[in-house]
Amino acid sequence: MILTINGGSSSIKFALYQTVPLLEKTISGELAGIGSVHAVLVINKVKQKLSVKAIDYAFAITSLLDWLKKEQTVNAVTAIGHRVVNGMKHTKACGITYELLADLKQAIPYDPDHLPAEMKLIEALRKNFPNIPQFVCFDTAFHEAMPKVAKLLPIPNRFKQQGIHRYGFHGLSYQYLMRELENLAGKKAALGRVILCHLGSGASVCAVLRGKSMDTSMGFTPAGGIPMSTRSGDLDPGVAWVMMKNEKLSPAQFNHIINHESGLLGISGTTGDMSELLKLEATDHHAAEAVGLFCYQVKKWIGAFAAVLGGVDYLVFSGGIGENAPLIRDRICADMGFLGIELDEQRNAENAPFISANQSSVSTWVIPTDEELMIAKTVMHLL
């Protein structure tokens, strides 16, 4: 069996896959709401409350280890696969070594919101299951093929030597979506001009041509691009300077605001949850502004990437918002007939897999993503 670990800033998703006769998920779970009083452990969609107090990441890891040790099938685990958001110079999935861990620890200042938690997960599992090999899959790897011009940042070259350029993220999700699009729409789709929209609490858009990433909205960190649940998205550097100057913010304080107090939460002042914002928008103009900006920015990125690709043949929505919010998909695609994007109202309302209108020249799909499955497939390949 293969155990997959997908650690985020406020959640840990995990799954167990049997490998014989076919790769198949047997158990899926999530530690959700880490850092809040609503923290829960979910196993195969069954929830159990963890604590009446806010739990931190260390407690979450302990809870995960306790569950794993009680789960009998864990004795059959032959490998553990991790998702690591920022691979920096590492561009291929690989086995975990002391040298790799040392490299990732040095990269923590570049990604303080993901790498520390991911490192804690890796080290905790190594300590508790020392004889099980572990592997890492990097979210940045899918975008390694981007043209040089798409990776460049307009800053002095000495910073490029420090590894500062556009990396792009959500790579495991995009890799999975391209495979599923091929399964659903055929080989021609996988080789066409594809725009992928992973829209969740973290959100990004990716332009793909002949199966390779040509550009993506996230940049050096996952805070770039589209305004997200609590992340700002792209920001004028002058705004950053004024914010830090006026409130005398340290780099760490500024980073916290940009990643945890901005985006939809910052604009609405109430929540970064899109489903909640949609309930509030009729009576709360700040909530309406947050929803409006999100849809506007996604529309802009789709238009920009259509220009990068020289047109678009396939458009894919995924992620919690992309998969479950017909109204958001409708607003994003409204008035995009000039690109050939037209939705069928009923198909879209039903969250059907295929949501294009019959006359649409662009084939539009809703595909649930599965990063854990991509981790398991990658680990099987490495084994």
KEDO-530963 format. One record per residue: x, z, y of N, C-alpha, C in turn; residue in one letter. Coordinates in steps of 0.2 Angstrom, whole numbers, plus 5000, padded with zeros to 4 digits. Example, Ala and Ser with C-alpha at 12.3 -4.5 7.8 and 13.67 -1.06 7.14 Angstrom:
2
506650394972506250394978506650394984A 506450354989506850364995506450395000S 
***
This chain:
383
500450004994500050005000500450005006M 500249975012500549975018500150025023I 500450065027500150105032500350075039L 499850055043500050025049499850085055T 500250085060500150135065500250095072I 499650105076499650065082499550125087N 500050145090500050205095499950175102G 499450205106499350185113499450255117G 499350245123499450305128498950355127S 498350335124497750395123497450385117S 497750345112497450335105498050325100S 497850335094498250315089497850285083I 497850215082497450185077497950175071K 497650185065498050175059497550145054F 497850125049497550085043497950085037A 497650085031497950085025497750015022L 498249975019498049915016498349915009Y 497949895004498149874998498449804998Q 498949794994499349734994499249694988T 498949724983498849684976498049694974V 497749634972497949574972498049534979P 497649554984497649524990497749584995L 497949565001498049615007497349635009L 497149695008496449715010496449785013E 496149795019496049865022495649905018K 495849965016495450015012495250075017T 495650095021495450145026495650125033I 495250135038495450125045495250195049S 495650215053495550275057495850265064G 495650315068495850315075495850385078E 496350415081496350475085496250445092L 495650465095495450435101495350495106A 495450475112495350525118495850575118G 496550555116497050605117497150625124I 497250685126497250705132496650725136G 496050725132495450735135495050785130S 494550815133494150865129493650825124V 493650765124493250725120493650695114H 494250725112494650695107494350695100A 494350645097494050635090494550605085V 494450625079494750585073494150545070L 494250475070493750435067494050405060V 493750415055493950385048493350345046I 493550275045493050225043492350235047N 492450245053491850245058491550315058K 491750365054491450435054491850475058V 491550505064491950545069491950615067K 492450655069492450725068492850755074Q 492550795078492950825084493550865082K 494050855086494650885084494750955088L 494550965094494751025097494251035103S 494151095105493751105111494151095117V 494751095117495251085122495551015122K 495850995128496150935128496750935123A 496850885119497450885115497950845118I 498550855116499150815119499350775113D 499850725114500050685109500350715103Y 500750775105501050805099500550835094A 500050855097499450885093499150825089F 499050775092498750715089499150685083A 499850685084500350665079500250715073I 500250785074500150835069499450825065T 498950805069498350795066498350735061S 498650685063498750625059499150635053L 499750675054500150695048499750735043L 499350785045498950825041498450785037D 498150735040497650695037498050655031W 498650625033498950585029499150625022L 499450685023499650725018499050745013K 498450745016497850765012497550705008K 497750645011497450575008497850555002E 497550554996497850544990498250474990Q 497850424992498150354992498850354996T 498950395000499550395004500150394999V 500150424994500650434989500850364986N 500450314987500550244985500850204990A 500950224996501250195002501950175001V 502050105001502750085000503150065007T 502750055012503050035019502550055024A 502850075030502450095036502650045042I 502150015045502249965050502049995057G 502449985062502250015069502149955074H 501649965078501649915084502049955090R 502549915093502949945098502749895104V 502549915110502249875115502849835118V 503449865120503949835124504549835119N 504749775117505349765113505949745117G 505849735123506449715128506849655124M 507449675123507849615120507749605113K 507349645110507149635103506549585102H 506649525099506149475099505849465092T 506049495087505749485080505649555077K 505049555073504949615069505549625064A 505649695063506249715059506149785056C 506549795052506649865049506949915054G 506749975054506950025058507650055056I 508050055061508750085059508950125065T 509450165064509650215069509850175076Y 510150115075510450075080509850055084E 509250035081508650005084508350065088L 508350125085508050185088508450205095L 509050195094509550205100509350155106A 509250095104509150045109508450055112D 507950075108507250085111507250145115L 507650205114507750265118508050245125K 508450195125508750175131508250135135Q 507750105132507250065136506750105138A 506650175137506150215139506050215147I 506550215151506450215158506050145160P 506050095156505750035158504950035156Y 504850085151504150085149503950155147D 503950205152503750275151503050285148P 502650235149501950255147501850235139D 502250195136502150185129502750205124H 503350185126503850195122503950275119L 503950325124504050395122503550415116P 502850395117502450405112502550375105A 502750305106502850265100503450295096E 503950315100504550345097504450415093M 503950455096503750515093503450505086K 503050445086502650435080503150405075L 503650365077504150345072504550395069I 504750445073505250495071504850545067E 504250565069503850605065503650585058A 503550515057503450485051504050485046L 504650475050505250475046505450535044R 505250595047505450655045505050675039K 504350665040503950685035503850635028N 504050575029504050525024504750495024F 505250525022505950495023506150445018P 505750435013505950385008505550325009N 505050325013504650265015504950215020I 505150155019505450115024504950105030P 505150095036504750085042504950025045Q 504449985048504649925052504249925058F 504549885063504249885070504049805071V 503449805074503249735077503149745084C 503449695088503449705095502949655098F 502549685103502049655107502349595111D 502949605113503249555117503449495113T 503549495107503849445103503549375104A 502849375104502449315104502649275110F 502849305115502949275122503649255123H 504149265118504849245118504949175119E 504449135117504449055117504249035124A 504049075129503849055135504449015139M 504248965143504748925146505148975151P 505748955153506148995157505849005164K 505448955166505148965173504649015173V 504249025167503749075167504049145166A 504649155164504949215164505249245170K 505449195174505849215180505449265185L 505849305188505549345193505949335200L 505649325205505949305212506349365215P 506849395211507249445214507949435213I 508449465216509149455215509349445208P 509849405206510049395199510349455196N 510549495200510949555196510349595192R 509749595195509249635191509049595184F 509149535184508949495178509449515173K 510149525175510649555170510449615167Q 509949655170509749725168509149715163Q 508949655162508449645157507749635161G 507749635167507149635171506849555172I 506349545168506049475169505349485166H 504949435166504249435163504249435156R 503949485152503949485145503349465142Y 502749485145502149475142501949525137G 501349535136501149585130500549565127F 500249605123499649595118499849535113H 500449535112500749475107500449485100G 500349545097500049545091499349525091L 498949535096498249515096498249445097S 498649415101498649345102498849305096Y 499349335092499549295086498949295081Q 498649355081498049355076497449305079Y 497349305085496849265088496949185086L 497549165087497749095085497649085078M 497749125074497649115066496949115065R 496549155068495849155067495449095070E 495749075076495449015079495548955074L 496148945071496348895066495848895060E 495648955058495248965052494548945054N 494348965060493648945063493548875065L 494048845069493948785072494448725069A 494848745065495248695062495948695064G 496448655061497148645063497148615070K 496748575072496748545078496748595084K 496348645083496248695088496948735089A 497248745084497848785084498448745088A 498348685088498848635091498648615098L 498048635100497748615106497948655112G 497648645118497748685124497248745124R 497448805123497048865122497248915127V 496648945129496749005134496449065130I 496849115129496549175126496449235131L 495949265131495749325135495649385131C 496149425131496149495128495849545133H 495249555133494949595139494749665136L 495049715137494849785135495149835141G 495249895139495549945144496149915147S 496549885142497149845144496849775144G 497049725149496749665149497349615151A 497349555147497749505149497449435147S 497749385150497549315148498249275146V 498149235141498749195139498649125138C 499049075140499049005139499448985134A 499148955129499548935123499448855122V 500048825120500048755119500448745112L 500148705108500448695101500648755098R 500248805099500348875095500848915099G 501148895104501648935108501448965114K 501649025116501449045123501849015128S 501448985133501748955139501748995145M 501249045145501249095151500749145149D 500849205153500349255152500349295158T 499749335159499649365165500049435166S 500149465161500549525161501349505162M 501649555165502349535167502949575164G 503249605168503849655166503549715162F 502949735164502649795161501949775160T 501549815156500849795155500449815161P 500749835166500249855172500149795176A 500449735175500449675179499849635177G 499649585181499149535180498449555182G 497949565178497249575179497149655181I 496749675186496549745186496249765180P 496449825177496249845171495849915171M 495749945166495350005166495650055171S 496250075171496650115175497250085178T 497450025176498049995179497849945184R 498349945189498249905195498149835194S 498549805189498649735189499149715195G 499249655196499749625201499549665208D 500149675211500149715217500649695222L 500449675228500949665234501449715234D 502149695234502649745235502549785241P 502349755246502249795253501749845252G 501249845248500749895247501149955243V 501549935238501949985235502350025240A 502649995244503150025249502750075254W 502150045256501750095261501450155257V 501250145251500950195247501450255246M 502050235244502650275243502850315249M 502850275255503050305261502550355264K 501950335264501350375267501250435263N 501350435257501150495253501750525250E 502350505252503050525250503050535242K 502850475239502850475231503450465228L 503650505223504250495219504050425215S 504550395212504450345207503950365201P 504050425199503650445193502950455196A 502850475202502150485204501850415206Q 502250375208501950305210501750275203F 502150275198502050245192501350275189N 501250335189500650375187500050345190H 500050335197499550305201499350235198I 499850195198499750125196499550115189I 499750165184499450155177498850195175N 498750255179498250295177497650315182H 497750295188497250305193497050245197E 497250185195497050125198496550075194S 496650015196496149965192495449985193G 495049975188494249985189494150055191L 494550105188494450175190494550185198L 495150155200495250165207494750135212G 494550075210494050045214493350085214I 493150095208492450125208492450205210S 493050235209493050305210492750355205G 492450325200492050355195492350345188T 492450285186492550275179492950205178T 493350195173493650135172493350105166G 492850135163492450105157491950055159D 492049985157491649935159490949945158M 490749965152490049975150489750025155S 490050075157489850125162489750095168E 490250055170490150015177489549975177L 489449935172488849895172488249925172L 488149995170487550035171487550055178K 488050065181488050095188488050045194L 488149975192488249935198487649915202E 487049925199486449915203486349965209A 486650025208486550075212487150105216T 487750075214488350105216488850045218D 488850035225489249975227489949975225H 490250035224490950035222491050015215H 490550035210490550005204490449935203A 490049905208489949835208490549795210A 490949825215491549795217492049795212E 492049845208492549845202492449795197A 491749785195491549735190491649665193V 491549655200491649595203492349565203G 492749615205493449595205493749585198L 493549615193493849605187493649535185F 492949515185492749445183493149395188C 493149405194493549355199494249345196Y 494549395195495249395193495349355186Q 494949375182495049335175494849265176V 494349245180494149175182494749145185K 495149175190495749145193496249135188K 496449175183496949165178496749105174W 496149105172495949045167496048985171I 495848975178495948915182496748905182G 497148955183497848945184498148915178A 497948945172498248925166497948855163F 497348835166497148765164497648725168A 497848735174498348695177499048695174A 499248755171499848755167499848715161V 499248715158499148675151498948605152L 498748585159498548515160497848505157G 497448565157496748565155496648615150G 496048625147495948675142495448645137V 495648655130495148635125494848685122D 495148745121494848805118494948865123Y 494348905123494348975127494149025122L 494549075122494349135117494349195121V 493749235119493749305122493849355116F 494149405118494249465113494349525116S 494549585113494549645116493849675117G 493849745118493249785119492749745123G 492949725129492549695134492449625132I 492949585130492849515129492349505123G 492349555118491949545112491249565113E 491149615117490549655118490149655124N 490349615129490049615136489849545137A 489249515135489049455137488949435144P 488749485148488649485155489349465159L 489849495156490549485159490749415157I 490649395151490849325149490449275153R 489849285154489449245158489649235166D 489849295169490049295176490749255176R 491149275171491849235171491749165171I 491349145167491249065165490849035170C 490449075174489949035179490348995184A 490048935185490348885190491048855187D 491148855181491748825178491648765175M 491048735176490948665173491448615175G 491748625180492248575182492848565178F 492948625174493448625169493148605162L 492548595161492148585155491948645151G 491948705155491748765152491048785154I 490548785148489848795149489648835143E 489348895144489148935139488348925137L 488248935131487548935129487249005130D 486749015134486449075136486249125130E 485949095125485749135119486349155115Q 486749105113487349125109487749175112R 487849165119488249215122487949285122N 487249295123486949355123486949385116A 486949345111486949375104487649395102E 488149385106488949385104489049345098N 488749285098488949245092489649225092A 489949205087490649185087490849125091P 490349075091490349015095489849015101F 490049015107489549025112489548965117I 489848915116489848855120489148825120S 488948795126488348755126488548685123A 488048655120488148595116488548535120N 488348535127488748485131489348505134Q 489648565132490248585135490848555131S 491348525135491948495132492448545130S 492348605133492848665130492448705125V 492848715120492548755114492648825115S 492148865116492248935118492048985113T 492449035111492349075105492449155107W 492049195103492149265103492449285097V 493049315097493449325091493649405091I 493449445087493649515087494449515085P 494849545088495549555086495649605081T 496249595078496449645073497249655073D 497449695077498149705078498449735072E 498049785068498349815063498449765057E 497949725056498049675051498749625052L 498849615058499449575060500049615058M 500049685059500649725057500749725050I 500149735046500149735039500449665036A 500249605039500449545037501249535038K 501449555044502149555046502549595041T 502349655040502749705035502749675028V 502249645026502249605019502749555019M 502749515024503249455025503949485025H 504049535028504749565029504949595022L 504449625018504649655012504749595007L 
***
